[in-house]
Amino acid sequence: MKTLYDCKKNCKVRILKLNTNKDLKQRLISFGMIKGAEVEVMQQTARKSTVEIKVGKMQIALRDTEAKLIEVEQL
């Protein structure tokens, strides 16, 4: 299982599953992060504590704990 946390900069992936609680899932869905959505990893902080991603035209920063809950497949 590969998660968003495992991805490197400029990696393009498709979301397979959100393994999150209800509140976080609703927040991610509001950003367009749904099953099948394509996401690009823009940057990770030096200690990988945050992952900056692009969904559509929106850029979002996720905590590492959140990124570890999102299953993806590389495109």
C-alpha angles and dihedrals in degrees: 000000000000120000133196087254090063094058124103129221114294091016113146117209143167120232113243103173142355108220093189140119119267097263095050091044091055091049092050092047090052087059091053095258100142133142108290095021117136116233133185122207106227101178146339125211117247093261092037091241090137134027119205113209139177121225112181104315095332125097118208133182115216128191115245090247090056094045090053090060096058115087114209144173123216118247 
